[in-house]
């Protein structure tokens, strides 16, 4: 009885950890993608600023 409960509990914990890992990886990928996009937009903005002022 106790061993069956323990096995069930460990499987629940294992699936919970697996789901949590998937969620964390998804969030990490999303945050990384957003930060890369923000940095690239900022770099493009800074790069286009001097050329705009020089031509104008």
mmCIF file of the N, C-alpha and C atoms, coordinates in Angstrom:
data_MODEL
# 
_entry.id   MODEL 
# 
loop_
_atom_site.group_PDB 
_atom_site.id 
_atom_site.type_symbol 
_atom_site.label_atom_id 
_atom_site.label_alt_id 
_atom_site.label_comp_id 
_atom_site.label_asym_id 
_atom_site.label_entity_id 
_atom_site.label_seq_id 
_atom_site.pdbx_PDB_ins_code 
_atom_site.Cartn_x 
_atom_site.Cartn_y 
_atom_site.Cartn_z 
_atom_site.occupancy 
_atom_site.B_iso_or_equiv 
_atom_site.pdbx_formal_charge 
_atom_site.auth_seq_id 
_atom_site.auth_comp_id 
_atom_site.auth_asym_id 
_atom_site.auth_atom_id 
_atom_site.pdbx_PDB_model_num 
ATOM 1   N N  . UNK A 1 1  ? 0.838  -1.208 0.000   1.00 0.00 ? 1  UNK A N  1 
ATOM 2   C CA . UNK A 1 1  ? 0.000  0.000  0.000   1.00 0.00 ? 1  UNK A CA 1 
ATOM 3   C C  . UNK A 1 1  ? 0.870  1.254  0.000   1.00 0.00 ? 1  UNK A C  1 
ATOM 4   N N  . UNK A 1 2  ? 1.823  1.279  0.919   1.00 0.00 ? 2  UNK A N  1 
ATOM 5   C CA . UNK A 1 2  ? 2.695  2.452  1.027   1.00 0.00 ? 2  UNK A CA 1 
ATOM 6   C C  . UNK A 1 2  ? 3.584  2.570  -0.214  1.00 0.00 ? 2  UNK A C  1 
ATOM 7   N N  . UNK A 1 3  ? 4.106  1.433  -0.670  1.00 0.00 ? 3  UNK A N  1 
ATOM 8   C CA . UNK A 1 3  ? 4.989  1.460  -1.843  1.00 0.00 ? 3  UNK A CA 1 
ATOM 9   C C  . UNK A 1 3  ? 4.233  1.903  -3.091  1.00 0.00 ? 3  UNK A C  1 
ATOM 10  N N  . UNK A 1 4  ? 2.981  1.477  -3.235  1.00 0.00 ? 4  UNK A N  1 
ATOM 11  C CA . UNK A 1 4  ? 2.172  1.889  -4.381  1.00 0.00 ? 4  UNK A CA 1 
ATOM 12  C C  . UNK A 1 4  ? 1.935  3.394  -4.346  1.00 0.00 ? 4  UNK A C  1 
ATOM 13  N N  . UNK A 1 5  ? 1.649  3.927  -3.183  1.00 0.00 ? 5  UNK A N  1 
ATOM 14  C CA . UNK A 1 5  ? 1.446  5.371  -3.020  1.00 0.00 ? 5  UNK A CA 1 
ATOM 15  C C  . UNK A 1 5  ? 2.732  6.123  -3.343  1.00 0.00 ? 5  UNK A C  1 
ATOM 16  N N  . UNK A 1 6  ? 3.847  5.569  -2.870  1.00 0.00 ? 6  UNK A N  1 
ATOM 17  C CA . UNK A 1 6  ? 5.141  6.202  -3.113  1.00 0.00 ? 6  UNK A CA 1 
ATOM 18  C C  . UNK A 1 6  ? 5.477  6.212  -4.597  1.00 0.00 ? 6  UNK A C  1 
ATOM 19  N N  . UNK A 1 7  ? 5.197  5.100  -5.284  1.00 0.00 ? 7  UNK A N  1 
ATOM 20  C CA . UNK A 1 7  ? 5.455  5.014  -6.734  1.00 0.00 ? 7  UNK A CA 1 
ATOM 21  C C  . UNK A 1 7  ? 4.575  6.013  -7.476  1.00 0.00 ? 7  UNK A C  1 
ATOM 22  N N  . UNK A 1 8  ? 3.311  6.106  -7.087  1.00 0.00 ? 8  UNK A N  1 
ATOM 23  C CA . UNK A 1 8  ? 2.395  7.040  -7.725  1.00 0.00 ? 8  UNK A CA 1 
ATOM 24  C C  . UNK A 1 8  ? 2.855  8.480  -7.493  1.00 0.00 ? 8  UNK A C  1 
ATOM 25  N N  . UNK A 1 9  ? 3.264  8.773  -6.259  1.00 0.00 ? 9  UNK A N  1 
ATOM 26  C CA . UNK A 1 9  ? 3.722  10.106 -5.910  1.00 0.00 ? 9  UNK A CA 1 
ATOM 27  C C  . UNK A 1 9  ? 4.983  10.468 -6.686  1.00 0.00 ? 9  UNK A C  1 
ATOM 28  N N  . UNK A 1 10 ? 5.915  9.524  -6.796  1.00 0.00 ? 10 UNK A N  1 
ATOM 29  C CA . UNK A 1 10 ? 7.154  9.797  -7.523  1.00 0.00 ? 10 UNK A CA 1 
ATOM 30  C C  . UNK A 1 10 ? 6.887  10.018 -9.010  1.00 0.00 ? 10 UNK A C  1 
ATOM 31  N N  . UNK A 1 11 ? 5.919  9.270  -9.571  1.00 0.00 ? 11 UNK A N  1 
ATOM 32  C CA . UNK A 1 11 ? 5.582  9.470  -10.991 1.00 0.00 ? 11 UNK A CA 1 
ATOM 33  C C  . UNK A 1 11 ? 4.923  10.828 -11.203 1.00 0.00 ? 11 UNK A C  1 
ATOM 34  N N  . UNK A 1 12 ? 4.085  11.249 -10.251 1.00 0.00 ? 12 UNK A N  1 
ATOM 35  C CA . UNK A 1 12 ? 3.451  12.569 -10.332 1.00 0.00 ? 12 UNK A CA 1 
ATOM 36  C C  . UNK A 1 12 ? 4.513  13.658 -10.255 1.00 0.00 ? 12 UNK A C  1 
ATOM 37  N N  . UNK A 1 13 ? 5.460  13.490 -9.334  1.00 0.00 ? 13 UNK A N  1 
ATOM 38  C CA . UNK A 1 13 ? 6.544  14.466 -9.203  1.00 0.00 ? 13 UNK A CA 1 
ATOM 39  C C  . UNK A 1 13 ? 7.385  14.505 -10.479 1.00 0.00 ? 13 UNK A C  1 
ATOM 40  N N  . UNK A 1 14 ? 7.663  13.343 -11.040 1.00 0.00 ? 14 UNK A N  1 
ATOM 41  C CA . UNK A 1 14 ? 8.474  13.271 -12.256 1.00 0.00 ? 14 UNK A CA 1 
ATOM 42  C C  . UNK A 1 14 ? 7.784  13.961 -13.430 1.00 0.00 ? 14 UNK A C  1 
ATOM 43  N N  . UNK A 1 15 ? 6.490  13.700 -13.599 1.00 0.00 ? 15 UNK A N  1 
ATOM 44  C CA . UNK A 1 15 ? 5.758  14.357 -14.696 1.00 0.00 ? 15 UNK A CA 1 
ATOM 45  C C  . UNK A 1 15 ? 5.646  15.849 -14.434 1.00 0.00 ? 15 UNK A C  1 
ATOM 46  N N  . UNK A 1 16 ? 5.468  16.233 -13.169 1.00 0.00 ? 16 UNK A N  1 
ATOM 47  C CA . UNK A 1 16 ? 5.411  17.652 -12.822 1.00 0.00 ? 16 UNK A CA 1 
ATOM 48  C C  . UNK A 1 16 ? 6.716  18.357 -13.130 1.00 0.00 ? 16 UNK A C  1 
ATOM 49  N N  . UNK A 1 17 ? 7.823  17.707 -12.810 1.00 0.00 ? 17 UNK A N  1 
ATOM 50  C CA . UNK A 1 17 ? 9.134  18.289 -13.109 1.00 0.00 ? 17 UNK A CA 1 
ATOM 51  C C  . UNK A 1 17 ? 9.356  18.389 -14.609 1.00 0.00 ? 17 UNK A C  1 
ATOM 52  N N  . UNK A 1 18 ? 8.930  17.372 -15.347 1.00 0.00 ? 18 UNK A N  1 
ATOM 53  C CA . UNK A 1 18 ? 9.085  17.397 -16.801 1.00 0.00 ? 18 UNK A CA 1 
ATOM 54  C C  . UNK A 1 18 ? 8.270  18.532 -17.411 1.00 0.00 ? 18 UNK A C  1 
ATOM 55  N N  . UNK A 1 19 ? 7.030  18.699 -16.949 1.00 0.00 ? 19 UNK A N  1 
ATOM 56  C CA . UNK A 1 19 ? 6.192  19.790 -17.448 1.00 0.00 ? 19 UNK A CA 1 
ATOM 57  C C  . UNK A 1 19 ? 6.771  21.141 -17.067 1.00 0.00 ? 19 UNK A C  1 
ATOM 58  N N  . UNK A 1 20 ? 7.263  21.240 -15.829 1.00 0.00 ? 20 UNK A N  1 
ATOM 59  C CA . UNK A 1 20 ? 7.881  22.480 -15.379 1.00 0.00 ? 20 UNK A CA 1 
ATOM 60  C C  . UNK A 1 20 ? 9.102  22.826 -16.205 1.00 0.00 ? 20 UNK A C  1 
ATOM 61  N N  . UNK A 1 21 ? 9.894  21.823 -16.533 1.00 0.00 ? 21 UNK A N  1 
ATOM 62  C CA . UNK A 1 21 ? 11.081 22.036 -17.359 1.00 0.00 ? 21 UNK A CA 1 
ATOM 63  C C  . UNK A 1 21 ? 10.693 22.521 -18.744 1.00 0.00 ? 21 UNK A C  1 
ATOM 64  N N  . UNK A 1 22 ? 9.654  21.931 -19.314 1.00 0.00 ? 22 UNK A N  1 
ATOM 65  C CA . UNK A 1 22 ? 9.167  22.346 -20.635 1.00 0.00 ? 22 UNK A CA 1 
ATOM 66  C C  . UNK A 1 22 ? 8.680  23.792 -20.586 1.00 0.00 ? 22 UNK A C  1 
ATOM 67  N N  . UNK A 1 23 ? 7.947  24.132 -19.532 1.00 0.00 ? 23 UNK A N  1 
ATOM 68  C CA . UNK A 1 23 ? 7.433  25.501 -19.392 1.00 0.00 ? 23 UNK A CA 1 
ATOM 69  C C  . UNK A 1 23 ? 8.584  26.487 -19.239 1.00 0.00 ? 23 UNK A C  1 
ATOM 70  N N  . UNK A 1 24 ? 9.575  26.126 -18.417 1.00 0.00 ? 24 UNK A N  1 
ATOM 71  C CA . UNK A 1 24 ? 10.732 27.009 -18.205 1.00 0.00 ? 24 UNK A CA 1 
ATOM 72  C C  . UNK A 1 24 ? 11.515 27.190 -19.502 1.00 0.00 ? 24 UNK A C  1 
ATOM 73  N N  . UNK A 1 25 ? 11.714 26.103 -20.246 1.00 0.00 ? 25 UNK A N  1 
ATOM 74  C CA . UNK A 1 25 ? 12.432 26.189 -21.520 1.00 0.00 ? 25 UNK A CA 1 
ATOM 75  C C  . UNK A 1 25 ? 11.660 27.068 -22.510 1.00 0.00 ? 25 UNK A C  1 
ATOM 76  N N  . UNK A 1 26 ? 10.336 26.920 -22.521 1.00 0.00 ? 26 UNK A N  1 
ATOM 77  C CA . UNK A 1 26 ? 9.497  27.726 -23.410 1.00 0.00 ? 26 UNK A CA 1 
ATOM 78  C C  . UNK A 1 26 ? 9.601  29.204 -23.051 1.00 0.00 ? 26 UNK A C  1 
ATOM 79  N N  . UNK A 1 27 ? 9.499  29.499 -21.751 1.00 0.00 ? 27 UNK A N  1 
ATOM 80  C CA . UNK A 1 27 ? 9.624  30.884 -21.293 1.00 0.00 ? 27 UNK A CA 1 
ATOM 81  C C  . UNK A 1 27 ? 11.006 31.442 -21.605 1.00 0.00 ? 27 UNK A C  1 
ATOM 82  N N  . UNK A 1 28 ? 12.042 30.624 -21.386 1.00 0.00 ? 28 UNK A N  1 
ATOM 83  C CA . UNK A 1 28 ? 13.415 31.055 -21.653 1.00 0.00 ? 28 UNK A CA 1 
ATOM 84  C C  . UNK A 1 28 ? 13.598 31.370 -23.130 1.00 0.00 ? 28 UNK A C  1 
ATOM 85  N N  . UNK A 1 29 ? 13.080 30.488 -23.996 1.00 0.00 ? 29 UNK A N  1 
ATOM 86  C CA . UNK A 1 29 ? 13.192 30.713 -25.437 1.00 0.00 ? 29 UNK A CA 1 
ATOM 87  C C  . UNK A 1 29 ? 12.443 31.977 -25.846 1.00 0.00 ? 29 UNK A C  1 
ATOM 88  N N  . UNK A 1 30 ? 11.260 32.179 -25.256 1.00 0.00 ? 30 UNK A N  1 
ATOM 89  C CA . UNK A 1 30 ? 10.460 33.349 -25.580 1.00 0.00 ? 30 UNK A CA 1 
ATOM 90  C C  . UNK A 1 30 ? 11.161 34.632 -25.117 1.00 0.00 ? 30 UNK A C  1 
ATOM 91  N N  . UNK A 1 31 ? 11.665 34.628 -23.881 1.00 0.00 ? 31 UNK A N  1 
ATOM 92  C CA . UNK A 1 31 ? 12.358 35.807 -23.348 1.00 0.00 ? 31 UNK A CA 1 
ATOM 93  C C  . UNK A 1 31 ? 13.624 36.086 -24.143 1.00 0.00 ? 31 UNK A C  1 
ATOM 94  N N  . UNK A 1 32 ? 14.357 35.023 -24.500 1.00 0.00 ? 32 UNK A N  1 
ATOM 95  C CA . UNK A 1 32 ? 15.580 35.185 -25.278 1.00 0.00 ? 32 UNK A CA 1 
ATOM 96  C C  . UNK A 1 32 ? 15.266 35.768 -26.645 1.00 0.00 ? 32 UNK A C  1 
ATOM 97  N N  . UNK A 1 33 ? 14.206 35.284 -27.262 1.00 0.00 ? 33 UNK A N  1 
ATOM 98  C CA . UNK A 1 33 ? 13.797 35.804 -28.558 1.00 0.00 ? 33 UNK A CA 1 
ATOM 99  C C  . UNK A 1 33 ? 13.392 37.269 -28.487 1.00 0.00 ? 33 UNK A C  1 
ATOM 100 N N  . UNK A 1 34 ? 12.656 37.624 -27.441 1.00 0.00 ? 34 UNK A N  1 
ATOM 101 C CA . UNK A 1 34 ? 12.230 39.015 -27.283 1.00 0.00 ? 34 UNK A CA 1 
ATOM 102 C C  . UNK A 1 34 ? 13.426 39.919 -27.029 1.00 0.00 ? 34 UNK A C  1 
ATOM 103 N N  . UNK A 1 35 ? 14.369 39.473 -26.203 1.00 0.00 ? 35 UNK A N  1 
ATOM 104 C CA . UNK A 1 35 ? 15.531 40.313 -25.899 1.00 0.00 ? 35 UNK A CA 1 
ATOM 105 C C  . UNK A 1 35 ? 16.403 40.479 -27.138 1.00 0.00 ? 35 UNK A C  1 
ATOM 106 N N  . UNK A 1 36 ? 16.559 39.423 -27.919 1.00 0.00 ? 36 UNK A N  1 
ATOM 107 C CA . UNK A 1 36 ? 17.337 39.516 -29.162 1.00 0.00 ? 36 UNK A CA 1 
ATOM 108 C C  . UNK A 1 36 ? 16.668 40.482 -30.125 1.00 0.00 ? 36 UNK A C  1 
ATOM 109 N N  . UNK A 1 37 ? 15.344 40.408 -30.235 1.00 0.00 ? 37 UNK A N  1 
ATOM 110 C CA . UNK A 1 37 ? 14.606 41.321 -31.111 1.00 0.00 ? 37 UNK A CA 1 
ATOM 111 C C  . UNK A 1 37 ? 14.749 42.763 -30.630 1.00 0.00 ? 37 UNK A C  1 
ATOM 112 N N  . UNK A 1 38 ? 14.653 42.972 -29.318 1.00 0.00 ? 38 UNK A N  1 
ATOM 113 C CA . UNK A 1 38 ? 14.776 44.325 -28.770 1.00 0.00 ? 38 UNK A CA 1 
ATOM 114 C C  . UNK A 1 38 ? 16.173 44.887 -29.013 1.00 0.00 ? 38 UNK A C  1 
ATOM 115 N N  . UNK A 1 39 ? 17.195 44.065 -28.805 1.00 0.00 ? 39 UNK A N  1 
ATOM 116 C CA . UNK A 1 39 ? 18.578 44.514 -29.020 1.00 0.00 ? 39 UNK A CA 1 
ATOM 117 C C  . UNK A 1 39 ? 18.814 44.824 -30.488 1.00 0.00 ? 39 UNK A C  1 
ATOM 118 N N  . UNK A 1 40 ? 18.316 43.979 -31.384 1.00 0.00 ? 40 UNK A N  1 
ATOM 119 C CA . UNK A 1 40 ? 18.523 44.215 -32.815 1.00 0.00 ? 40 UNK A CA 1 
ATOM 120 C C  . UNK A 1 40 ? 17.799 45.486 -33.269 1.00 0.00 ? 40 UNK A C  1 
ATOM 121 N N  . UNK A 1 41 ? 16.600 45.730 -32.745 1.00 0.00 ? 41 UNK A N  1 
ATOM 122 C CA . UNK A 1 41 ? 15.873 46.961 -33.071 1.00 0.00 ? 41 UNK A CA 1 
ATOM 123 C C  . UNK A 1 41 ? 16.641 48.177 -32.558 1.00 0.00 ? 41 UNK A C  1 
ATOM 124 N N  . UNK A 1 42 ? 17.168 48.081 -31.337 1.00 0.00 ? 42 UNK A N  1 
ATOM 125 C CA . UNK A 1 42 ? 17.941 49.170 -30.738 1.00 0.00 ? 42 UNK A CA 1 
ATOM 126 C C  . UNK A 1 42 ? 19.207 49.448 -31.547 1.00 0.00 ? 42 UNK A C  1 
ATOM 127 N N  . UNK A 1 43 ? 19.903 48.377 -31.972 1.00 0.00 ? 43 UNK A N  1 
ATOM 128 C CA . UNK A 1 43 ? 21.117 48.526 -32.783 1.00 0.00 ? 43 UNK A CA 1 
ATOM 129 C C  . UNK A 1 43 ? 20.780 49.173 -34.124 1.00 0.00 ? 43 UNK A C  1 
ATOM 130 N N  . UNK A 1 44 ? 19.707 48.735 -34.757 1.00 0.00 ? 44 UNK A N  1 
ATOM 131 C CA . UNK A 1 44 ? 19.279 49.336 -36.022 1.00 0.00 ? 44 UNK A CA 1 
ATOM 132 C C  . UNK A 1 44 ? 18.930 50.805 -35.838 1.00 0.00 ? 44 UNK A C  1 
ATOM 133 N N  . UNK A 1 45 ? 18.263 51.116 -34.730 1.00 0.00 ? 45 UNK A N  1 
ATOM 134 C CA . UNK A 1 45 ? 17.888 52.503 -34.428 1.00 0.00 ? 45 UNK A CA 1 
ATOM 135 C C  . UNK A 1 45 ? 19.139 53.370 -34.252 1.00 0.00 ? 45 UNK A C  1 
ATOM 136 N N  . UNK A 1 46 ? 20.087 52.896 -33.449 1.00 0.00 ? 46 UNK A N  1 
ATOM 137 C CA . UNK A 1 46 ? 21.321 53.649 -33.220 1.00 0.00 ? 46 UNK A CA 1 
ATOM 138 C C  . UNK A 1 46 ? 22.141 53.778 -34.504 1.00 0.00 ? 46 UNK A C  1 
ATOM 139 N N  . UNK A 1 47 ? 22.116 52.709 -35.321 1.00 0.00 ? 47 UNK A N  1 
ATOM 140 C CA . UNK A 1 47 ? 22.899 52.694 -36.569 1.00 0.00 ? 47 UNK A CA 1 
ATOM 141 C C  . UNK A 1 47 ? 22.302 53.657 -37.592 1.00 0.00 ? 47 UNK A C  1 
ATOM 142 N N  . UNK A 1 48 ? 20.975 53.788 -37.588 1.00 0.00 ? 48 UNK A N  1 
ATOM 143 C CA . UNK A 1 48 ? 20.320 54.671 -38.561 1.00 0.00 ? 48 UNK A CA 1 
ATOM 144 C C  . UNK A 1 48 ? 20.311 56.134 -38.111 1.00 0.00 ? 48 UNK A C  1 
ATOM 145 N N  . UNK A 1 49 ? 20.504 56.394 -36.830 1.00 0.00 ? 49 UNK A N  1 
ATOM 146 C CA . UNK A 1 49 ? 20.483 57.767 -36.321 1.00 0.00 ? 49 UNK A CA 1 
ATOM 147 C C  . UNK A 1 49 ? 21.554 58.659 -36.938 1.00 0.00 ? 49 UNK A C  1 
ATOM 148 N N  . UNK A 1 50 ? 22.858 58.308 -36.917 1.00 0.00 ? 50 UNK A N  1 
ATOM 149 C CA . UNK A 1 50 ? 23.875 59.221 -37.477 1.00 0.00 ? 50 UNK A CA 1 
ATOM 150 C C  . UNK A 1 50 ? 23.702 59.447 -38.972 1.00 0.00 ? 50 UNK A C  1 
ATOM 151 N N  . UNK A 1 51 ? 23.307 58.407 -39.708 1.00 0.00 ? 51 UNK A N  1 
ATOM 152 C CA . UNK A 1 51 ? 23.127 58.555 -41.153 1.00 0.00 ? 51 UNK A CA 1 
ATOM 153 C C  . UNK A 1 51 ? 21.972 59.515 -41.434 1.00 0.00 ? 51 UNK A C  1 
ATOM 154 N N  . UNK A 1 52 ? 20.927 59.453 -40.609 1.00 0.00 ? 52 UNK A N  1 
ATOM 155 C CA . UNK A 1 52 ? 19.773 60.347 -40.792 1.00 0.00 ? 52 UNK A CA 1 
ATOM 156 C C  . UNK A 1 52 ? 20.175 61.786 -40.507 1.00 0.00 ? 52 UNK A C  1 
ATOM 157 N N  . UNK A 1 53 ? 20.973 62.004 -39.475 1.00 0.00 ? 53 UNK A N  1 
ATOM 158 C CA . UNK A 1 53 ? 21.366 63.370 -39.134 1.00 0.00 ? 53 UNK A CA 1 
ATOM 159 C C  . UNK A 1 53 ? 22.370 63.925 -40.149 1.00 0.00 ? 53 UNK A C  1 
ATOM 160 N N  . UNK A 1 54 ? 23.227 63.060 -40.686 1.00 0.00 ? 54 UNK A N  1 
ATOM 161 C CA . UNK A 1 54 ? 24.216 63.510 -41.673 1.00 0.00 ? 54 UNK A CA 1 
ATOM 162 C C  . UNK A 1 54 ? 23.543 63.925 -42.970 1.00 0.00 ? 54 UNK A C  1 
ATOM 163 N N  . UNK A 1 55 ? 22.598 63.135 -43.437 1.00 0.00 ? 55 UNK A N  1 
ATOM 164 C CA . UNK A 1 55 ? 21.924 63.439 -44.686 1.00 0.00 ? 55 UNK A CA 1 
ATOM 165 C C  . UNK A 1 55 ? 21.037 64.673 -44.534 1.00 0.00 ? 55 UNK A C  1 
ATOM 166 N N  . UNK A 1 56 ? 20.434 64.834 -43.349 1.00 0.00 ? 56 UNK A N  1 
ATOM 167 C CA . UNK A 1 56 ? 19.524 65.941 -43.120 1.00 0.00 ? 56 UNK A CA 1 
ATOM 168 C C  . UNK A 1 56 ? 20.304 67.189 -42.788 1.00 0.00 ? 56 UNK A C  1 
# 
